[in-house]
């Protein structure tokens, strides 16, 4: 079942009369006993290796698997429970397709060994790679003008996927295709836009939003649908309209990363191609980050001493999960949520110095600045 927030209160499918494998075997045995007595005066044996027992167990397993298959077929036809290829087959009903893997791009700076009196061409498709052989090719022809030493060119990864995303500035620095007079090339921006094929949760959310795009009145859901359809690594969006026909789109990338200026521009240009009210001006922004710190001390009860190592691991995981939960546009900083998660992880008497309750506006997002978690030892219950 999908884990998206929109479906969190929808119960799982419960088939009336659905039975477990053990119940199916017991039911078959009961029916066998009834007809064995009526037809054969109870003379047919169900000994462990008897033919009748093998036939009965085969029929029981077959009956149970038919029920499982029927349940799976039903779930495949409903949006909250459909996955994989079944979800792909639901999407065309509202005119949506799963986003394919995207190729990362980066800006590459080509440098001459010395200024020249004539222009130096950088052919389209010139290859540059990282030390671990992740290849990029320039998107278009460029020239280093007479008297200049450098030119910046956008290059795109050879292979789609997140493997080529997030390569740090300067790491794409091996010129594969030599160019006369060019001494070297290296990236002057981190690579962005490398995405894997869209996952089921993101795809389910877009299908759920899709009916909103049939309207040309500009509903919030439609803008959220288009924002999440720009790239499959858009993780969170907030649509704000307080200035008549100006629509502000604030968004975060996968992992809670703030989008770069180039990504904001890319989404803004994408909105120029989608159906929306003609008078709407769409502006895309990174949310303002509000820093907070975590300083936590906790203990473990004496009665849980055997599980002390596990509890410490669970507490560390709970703090990480809290950081992820808190990293949502417009979500206030809630220390009570962290205390609850740490207690559920098994901690005793958690004492939290920071963060404190902080209001976060609809165009801001909390950012963890530092984290200090101290284990205070075993205490009596």
C-alpha positions in Angstrom: 0.0 0.0 0.0 1.2 3.5 -0.8 2.8 5.4 2.0 1.9 8.9 0.8 0.2 11.3 3.3 -3.0 11.6 1.2 -3.8 7.9 1.8 -2.5 7.5 5.4 -6.1 7.2 6.8 -7.3 4.7 4.2 -7.6 1.2 5.7 -6.1 -1.7 4.0 -8.3 -4.0 1.9 -10.0 -6.7 4.1 -11.7 -9.4 2.1 -14.7 -10.8 3.9 -14.3 -14.6 4.2 -10.6 -14.5 3.4 -8.9 -17.4 5.2 -5.3 -18.4 6.1 -3.7 -21.5 4.7 -4.2 -23.3 8.0 -7.9 -22.4 7.9 -8.2 -23.7 4.3 -6.6 -27.0 5.3 -8.9 -27.4 8.3 -11.9 -26.5 6.2 -11.0 -29.2 3.6 -10.5 -31.8 6.3 -13.9 -31.0 7.8 -15.6 -31.4 4.4 -13.6 -34.6 3.8 -14.7 -36.0 7.1 -18.3 -35.2 6.4 -18.4 -36.9 2.9 -16.1 -39.7 4.0 -18.7 -40.7 6.6 -21.7 -40.3 4.3 -20.2 -42.1 1.3 -17.6 -44.5 2.6 -18.7 -45.0 6.2 -15.4 -43.4 7.3 -13.3 -46.1 5.7 -11.0 -43.7 3.7 -7.9 -43.0 5.7 -6.0 -39.6 6.0 -2.8 -41.2 7.1 0.3 -39.0 6.5 1.2 -40.6 3.1 -2.2 -41.6 1.9 -3.4 -40.6 -1.5 -6.5 -38.9 -0.1 -4.4 -36.7 2.3 -2.2 -35.6 -0.6 -5.2 -34.7 -2.8 -6.8 -32.8 0.2 -3.7 -30.8 0.9 -3.2 -30.0 -2.8 -6.8 -28.7 -3.0 -6.4 -26.7 0.2 -3.3 -25.0 -1.0 -4.8 -24.3 -4.4 -7.9 -22.8 -2.8 -5.8 -20.5 -0.6 -3.6 -19.4 -3.5 -6.7 -18.6 -5.6 -7.9 -16.3 -2.7 -4.5 -14.6 -2.5 -4.5 -14.1 -6.3 -8.0 -12.7 -6.2 -7.0 -10.2 -3.4 -3.9 -9.2 -5.4 -6.0 -8.6 -8.5 -8.4 -6.4 -6.5 -5.6 -4.4 -5.0 -4.0 -3.9 -8.4 -7.1 -2.0 -9.6 -7.1 0.5 -6.7 -4.8 3.5 -6.6 -3.8 3.3 -2.9 -2.7 -0.4 -3.2 -1.5 -0.6 -6.8 2.2 -0.9 -7.5 4.7 -1.5 -10.3 3.3 -2.3 -13.8 -0.3 -2.4 -12.4 0.1 1.3 -11.3 1.5 2.1 -14.8 -1.7 0.7 -16.2 -3.9 2.9 -14.0 -2.1 6.1 -14.9 -3.4 6.4 -18.5 -6.9 6.8 -17.1 -6.0 10.3 -16.0 -3.4 11.0 -18.7 -0.2 10.5 -16.6 3.0 8.6 -17.3 5.8 7.5 -14.9 8.8 9.8 -15.2 11.8 8.1 -16.7 15.3 8.4 -15.3 16.9 11.8 -16.0 20.4 12.6 -17.0 22.5 14.9 -14.8 24.0 18.1 -16.2 27.0 20.2 -15.1 28.8 23.3 -16.4 32.2 22.5 -17.8 34.9 25.2 -18.2 37.4 24.6 -21.0 40.7 26.5 -20.7 43.3 27.3 -23.3 47.0 27.0 -22.6 47.5 30.6 -23.8 45.3 33.3 -25.4 44.9 33.1 -29.2 44.2 35.6 -32.0 41.5 33.4 -33.4 38.5 31.6 -32.0 38.9 28.0 -30.7 35.9 25.7 -31.2 34.6 23.2 -28.6 32.7 20.6 -30.7 29.3 19.5 -29.6 29.6 16.1 -27.9 33.1 16.7 -26.5 33.6 14.2 -23.7 34.8 14.9 -20.1 34.8 12.4 -17.3 35.4 12.0 -13.6 38.3 10.0 -12.2 35.9 7.0 -11.6 34.8 7.2 -15.3 31.4 8.9 -15.2 31.2 10.5 -18.6 29.6 13.8 -19.7 29.2 15.3 -23.2 28.8 18.9 -24.1 25.3 19.7 -25.3 26.2 22.2 -28.1 29.0 23.8 -30.0 30.9 26.6 -28.2 33.9 28.8 -28.9 36.6 30.5 -26.8 36.8 33.9 -28.3 40.0 35.6 -29.5 42.0 36.9 -26.6 39.9 34.9 -24.1 41.2 31.9 -22.1 38.0 30.1 -21.1 34.4 29.2 -22.1 31.7 27.5 -20.0 29.6 24.8 -21.6 26.7 22.7 -20.3 27.5 19.0 -20.4 25.0 16.1 -19.9 25.8 12.7 -18.4 26.0 9.7 -20.8 23.9 7.6 -18.5 20.6 8.5 -16.9 20.2 7.9 -13.1 21.2 9.3 -9.8 24.7 7.9 -10.0 25.8 11.0 -12.0 24.0 13.4 -9.7 25.7 15.5 -7.0 29.2 15.2 -8.4 31.0 18.0 -6.6 32.5 21.1 -8.4 35.8 20.3 -10.0 35.5 16.5 -10.0 34.6 16.3 -13.7 38.1 17.1 -14.8 39.4 14.6 -17.3 39.2 15.7 -21.0 38.6 12.6 -23.0 38.5 14.1 -26.4 41.7 16.2 -26.9 41.2 19.7 -28.5 44.1 21.6 -30.0 45.3 24.5 -27.8 43.0 23.4 -24.9 45.0 22.5 -21.8 42.1 21.1 -19.8 38.5 21.1 -18.7 36.8 20.8 -15.3 33.3 21.3 -13.9 32.5 24.7 -12.2 29.2 23.5 -10.8 28.0 20.4 -9.0 26.0 18.1 -11.3 22.3 18.1 -10.9 19.2 16.5 -12.5 20.4 12.9 -12.4 17.3 11.0 -11.3 16.2 7.3 -11.2 12.9 6.2 -12.7 10.1 7.6 -10.6 9.1 5.5 -7.6 5.7 4.2 -6.8 4.9 6.7 -4.0 5.7 9.8 -6.1 3.9 8.3 -9.1 0.8 7.6 -7.0 0.8 11.1 -5.6 0.9 12.6 -9.1 -1.9 10.3 -10.3 -4.0 11.4 -7.3 -3.4 15.1 -8.2 -3.9 14.6 -12.0 -7.7 15.3 -12.1 -6.9 18.8 -10.9 -5.0 19.6 -14.1 -8.3 19.3 -16.1 -9.2 22.7 -14.7 -7.8 25.8 -16.2 -8.7 27.9 -13.1 -5.3 27.2 -11.5 -6.1 25.2 -8.4 -3.3 24.5 -5.9 -3.4 20.8 -6.6 -2.7 21.4 -10.3 0.4 23.5 -9.5 1.6 20.8 -7.1 1.1 18.2 -9.8 3.1 20.1 -12.4 5.9 21.0 -9.9 6.3 17.3 -8.9 6.2 16.4 -12.6 9.2 18.5 -13.6 11.6 16.0 -12.2 11.2 12.8 -10.2 13.6 14.1 -7.5 11.3 16.9 -6.4 10.4 15.8 -2.9 8.3 18.7 -1.4 6.4 21.6 -2.8 4.5 24.6 -1.4 2.3 26.8 -3.6 1.7 30.4 -2.4 -0.4 33.0 -4.1 -0.8 36.3 -2.3 -0.3 38.8 -5.1 -3.2 38.4 -7.4 -1.9 36.4 -10.4 1.7 35.7 -9.2 2.2 32.1 -8.2 5.2 31.3 -6.0 6.4 27.7 -6.0 8.8 26.8 -3.2 10.3 23.3 -3.4 12.9 20.9 -2.0 14.8 18.1 -3.8 15.2 14.5 -2.8 16.9 14.1 0.6 15.7 17.6 1.7 18.3 19.3 -0.5 17.6 23.0 -1.3 17.4 23.5 -5.1 20.2 25.4 -6.8 19.5 28.6 -8.7 19.8 26.7 -12.0 17.1 24.2 -10.8 14.8 27.1 -9.8 15.2 28.5 -13.3 14.7 25.1 -14.9 11.4 24.6 -13.1 10.3 28.1 -13.9 11.0 27.5 -17.6 9.1 24.2 -17.4 6.0 26.0 -16.1 6.1 28.1 -19.3 5.1 24.9 -21.2 2.2 23.6 -19.0 -1.5 24.4 -19.1 -2.4 27.1 -16.7 -4.3 30.5 -16.6 -2.7 32.7 -19.2 -2.3 35.6 -16.8 -0.5 33.7 -14.1 3.2 34.5 -13.5 4.9 31.5 -12.0 8.1 32.1 -9.9 10.1 29.2 -8.4 12.2 29.6 -5.3 14.2 27.7 -2.7 12.6 28.0 0.8 14.4 30.1 3.4 16.2 27.8 5.9 15.7 28.2 9.6 18.5 26.6 11.6 18.1 24.6 14.7 20.3 22.4 16.9 19.7 19.1 18.8 21.2 18.7 22.2 19.8 15.6 23.9 20.7 13.5 26.9 18.9 10.2 27.7 19.2 7.1 29.9 18.2 3.5 29.7 16.2 1.8 32.4 17.8 -1.0 34.4 15.1 -3.4 33.4 16.2 -2.9 29.7 19.9 -3.4 30.4 20.0 -6.5 28.2 18.8 -4.4 25.2 21.0 -1.4 25.9 23.0 -1.7 22.6 19.8 -2.1 20.6 18.1 0.9 22.3 21.1 3.1 21.7 21.0 2.2 18.0 17.2 2.9 18.0 17.7 6.3 19.6 20.2 7.3 16.9 17.8 6.1 14.2 14.9 8.0 15.9 16.9 11.2 15.8 17.7 10.7 12.1 14.0 10.1 11.4 13.1 13.2 13.3 15.5 15.2 11.1 13.8 13.9 8.0 10.3 14.5 9.4 11.2 18.1 10.4 12.6 18.8 6.9 9.3 19.8 5.4 8.4 23.3 4.0 6.2 25.2 6.5 6.5 22.7 9.4 7.1 24.3 12.8 10.1 23.0 14.8 8.5 20.6 17.3 10.7 19.3 20.1 7.8 17.2 21.5 8.0 15.1 18.3 11.6 14.3 19.0 10.9 13.4 22.6 8.1 11.1 21.6 10.3 9.3 19.0 13.2 8.9 21.4 10.9 7.5 24.1 9.4 5.0 21.6 12.9 3.9 20.8 13.3 2.8 24.4 15.0 5.8 26.0 14.3 6.7 29.7 14.1 10.3 30.9 15.2 12.1 27.7 16.3 15.7 28.5 16.2 18.1 25.5 18.0 21.4 25.8 17.5 22.3 22.2 15.6 22.8 19.9 12.8 24.9 21.3 9.3 25.4 19.8 9.8 27.6 16.8 7.3 28.9 14.3 8.2 28.3 10.6 6.4 30.2 7.9 4.9 28.6 4.9 7.9 29.6 2.8 10.6 28.4 5.2 12.0 25.1 6.2 13.9 23.9 9.2 17.6 22.9 8.8 19.6 20.9 11.3 22.8 22.8 12.1 24.3 20.6 14.8 23.4 17.4 16.6 24.7 16.2 20.0 23.1 13.1 21.5 24.6 11.9 24.8 23.9 8.6 26.4 23.8 9.1 30.2 24.0 5.4 31.2 21.7 2.9 33.1 19.2 4.2 35.7 16.9 2.5 38.1 13.3 2.2 36.8 
